[in-house]
Amino acid sequence: MKMTLVAALAATTAFVSSVHAQQAYEASDEINVMQGFKAGGGSDALAQLVQPFLAKELGVNFVNEYIPGATGAIAWTRLAKQAPNDGSVISITNTPMLTTNYIMNPSITYNVDEITPIANIVTDPGIAVVAKDSPFKTFEDLVNAAKEKPSTVTVGNSGVGGDDFFTSLIFEKEAGVKLQKVPFQGDGPSWTAAMGGKIDASFTNVGVSYPQIKEGNLRALAVFTEERLPELPDVPTATELGYNLVAGSSRGYSGPGEFPEAARQQLIDGLQRVVDNPEFQKAAAAQAMNIDFIPGDAYRDYLKKQESEYEVIWNDIKDEVQAK
């Protein structure tokens, strides 16, 4: 009986060791994660949420590299054109700016066919926020001010071509107003400027601004979702206020082109375990981060679909935008 028990324990130990060996990331013991925006924005929020969990799953160390500029295009051009494809470098990829960058600007030469989509993790709804002491108490206050004094109400966004930029354009059409749109190098600088009273409002994302809303440092005027959010039940949707405005940004991970398939699959599997982890789900909910896991080739299809959709949107509005 003792021999049988010893043998059983040995077999169990060997099995557990084998599982952990399969989970260990084979390509590198350190992964550099390029972010196309400044610290404190949506990409950084995703990194700080996901990577501590993923590090434990894969036995690697993550190093974040912030490369702001051109709405992420500097980082993603490097990802597509220069980054080593040995599994040691990946990037957070954000929509719609990943594709709108080159749709809007022919001088940007990368495209989604030159990278390796790994997985989308979250889809972050859009939101309009102002400082806690702002004279704008409601979304209608913002609309009325923009109508009374066209092109004077300053509204920040995460950069030309980002979801917040397109939200501003759609809002102007829906409300019949003109804003003074202020681009920043990411969501973080945008909502920070609103919180400090340097701009009147920020069109940003829920996940990155929710902690400041919860603390009372930012006031949420409207969310750009189909239905009210459970985390912000008192904040109306733009839709219920009469504006056909539903917007947001998705964020995930991608590697360079010709990324090792084995490394890609290990990352996908590791991320799947992360999003299935109740502790991760609890942490995501605390930040109002909406988990939207889209792995592998399905993520590639998602990006290609957005590429087609935003080509249509841009063709409809580009003459008006470029004329300004």
N, C-alpha and C positions, 0 to 999 in steps of 0.2 A: 504493500500500500504506500509506504514511504517513497519507494522508487517511482511509483506511478505519479505521486504528487510532485516530486522533484521534476520529473519529466514534463509534467503538465505546466509547471511554473516556468521551466526553461523554454518550452514552446511558446508560451504567452509572451515572455520577455523578448524572444526572437521576433515574434510577430509585431509587437509594439515598436521595437527598434527598426524593423523593416518599414513600418508605416511612417515613422519619423524620418527615415532616410529618404523615402519617396517624397516627403513634403519639403525637405531641405532644398533650397534653390541652388541648382548646380552651376549656373552660369557665372555667378560672382558672389562674394560675401558682402558686397556693398553695392547699392543701386543709387545712382544719381537721378534725382527727379527734377526735371526742368519745369519751371513755372513761368508763364508768359506775362505775369502781372506782379505788382508789388505785394509784399507781405501784408496780411490783414484782409485780403479780399476772399472771393469765393474759392479760388484754387487753393489758397493756403488753408482755408477752413476745411476743405476736403482732405488735404494732406495730413493735417493735424488730427483729424478724426480717424482716417483709415490706416495710416502707416504704422502707428504703434501696434495695432492688431495684426497687420500683415507681416510686420517684422517678426512677431512671435510665431506665426504660421510657417514662415519660410526660413527663419534663422538668418536673416540678413539685417544689415544696417542701412537705413535710408538717409540720404543727404539731399536736402532741398536746395535748389539753385534758382534764385529769382532773376529773371531776365525780362524786365518790363520793357514795353515799347511796341508801337504799331499794333495795338490790340492783340497781343500774343504772337504776332507774325514773326518777330525776331527769333523767339524761342522755337517756333514750329518750323521755320526755315532751317534753323540749325539741326533740328530733329530729323528733317527730311534729307538734308544735304550733307551734313557734316558729322553727326553723332555716330559713334561706333555702334555697330549692330551685333555686338557680342552678348547682349543681354544685360549689360552693366548700366545702360542709360535708357530711361523712359521719360515721358512727359505727361503732365495733366493736360487733357484736351477738352476745350470748352466749346459748346455750341451756343449760338450759331456762328460765333466769330471765327472758328476754325475754317469754315468755308466762305463766309462773307468777306473775309480779308481779300482773297484772290478774286472773288466774284466782283467786288467793287473796285479793286486796284490791280490793273494788269501788270504793274511792276513787281508784284509779289508772285514769285515763281513756283512755290511749293503747291501741292494739292494733296487731297486725302489718299490718292492712289500711291503716293510715295511714302506713306507711313503704314504702320501695322496696328490697327485698332485692337486693343486688348479687352477692355470692358468699360461700359458706362456704369457709374455708381449712383449718382443722384440726379434728380431733375428739380431745380430750385425755382419756385414761382417768383414772378416779378412783384414789386411792391413800391409804393410811393411813400417816402418818409420825410419828415421835417424835424427841426430842433424842438425840444420840449417846450420852449418858450416862443415858438413861432406864432405869428398872428393868424396863420392858417390852421383853423381848428378842424376843418373838414376838407374833403376832396373838392367840394363845390366852392369853397373859399379860394382854393388854388385856381380853379377854372375861371371864376369870376375876376380874379386879379389879372389873369392872363388876357381876358377879354377886354378889360378896362384899359390896360396898358400893354399893347402888343409888343412882343420881343424884349420885354424888360424883366419878366419873371425868370430867374436863373434856375435851371434844373440840371443837375449833374447826371452823368452816365459813365459807364465803365470804359468808354472809348468808342470812336467811330467804327461802326460795323458790328458792335456788340448787341446783345439782346436789348439792353436798355436804350441804346441809340435808336433801334428800330421801334421800340416802345414809344419813344418820344415822337417819332415821325407819325406813327399810327394815332397817337393821342391828339396831336395837332389837327389831324384830319377829322377825327371823331368829334372833337370838342369845338372845332372851328376857331382855333387860337394859334398864336405864334409864340413860341418860347425862345428864350436865349439859352441854347443848349451848351453845356459846359462839359467837354470830355476830360476824363481823368485816366490815369494808368491803372485801371482796375476798380472794382467795387469798393474796396477799403478806403482809398482816398476820396471817393465820391460821397459815401455816407458820412465820413469823418468831416468833410467840408460842410455838409448840411448840419451836422450836430454842432459844429462850431459857429454856425451862423454866417459862414462865408458865401454860401449860396442859399437860395430860398428853399430848395427841395432837392431830393435825390431820387431818381428812378433806379432802384437797385434790386437785390434779391433777398428773399425772406431768410434763407439760411445764414447769410453773412451779417444781416442787420438785427436778427431776432434777439440776440443777447442784449443789445443796447435798447431795443424796444421794451424788453422784459424789465430792464433796470430803470426804465423811465427816462432815458437820455434821448431817445428818439420817439416821435409820435408817428404812428402809422395812419395814413389817410385812406388808402385803398389797396387791395391786393388784386393782382391781375390774373385771377383764376376763375374757373367756371362757378365754383361754390366757395363759400366762406371756409377758412381754415380752422380746424379744431384748436390750434394753438393760439389763434387770434379771432375768437368768435365774435368780438364786437367790431371788427374792422370790415366794412362793406367791400364787396367786389366792385370793380369798375363796371362790370356787366350789369349788376343790379341798379347801378346809378344811371344806366342808359348809354354806356359806352361799350362798343364791341371791341374789347381789348383783353385778350388772354395771351400772356407772354411769360417767358422764363428762360432759364439756361440749364443745360445738362452738362455734367462734368464727369469725366472718366479718365482712363489711362490708355496711352498708345506708345508704341515703340517706333524706332526707325524702320525703314523698309528692309525687307529680307531679315527681319528679326528671327532668331532661332525658334523654330516651332515648339521644341521641347520647353524652352524657357517661357514662351507665351502661354503654353498650356498650364505650366506650373503656376504662373501668375493668375490665370483665370480660375484654376482650382482653388488657389489660396484666397482669392477675393470672394469666391463663392462661399467658402467657409466663414470668412469674415462677415459677410452680410447675413449669414444664417445664425450668427452668434447673438444670443439674446442680450449680452452686455453691449455689443456694438449697436444693436437696434435701440437699446435704451439711451445710449450716448447720442445717437443720431436724432432721436425724438426730442431730447433735451435741447438740441440746437435747431429744431424745426427743419432738419435735413430730410427731405423726402427720398427714401431709397427707391431707386429705379434701375435695377441691375439688368444690364443687357450685355451678355458675354460674346466674345469672339466675332465670328462672321456676322452675327445678328447686329452687333455694334457697327461693323463696317456698312451693312445695309442701311442702318439708321442714319449714318453720316451721309451716305450717298443720296438718300431720300431728302434729307435736309438741304443738301447741295442743290438739288433740282428745284425744291420749293423756294429757296431764297434767290435763285436765279430769276424766277418768275417775279417775285416781290421787287427785286432790285430793278428789273427792266421796267416795271410799272412806275417807279418813283425816281429813277436816277436823273431824268431830265430836270425835274423840279429841284432835287437836292443839289445837283451840279450847277444849277443856275444861281444858287444863293451865294 
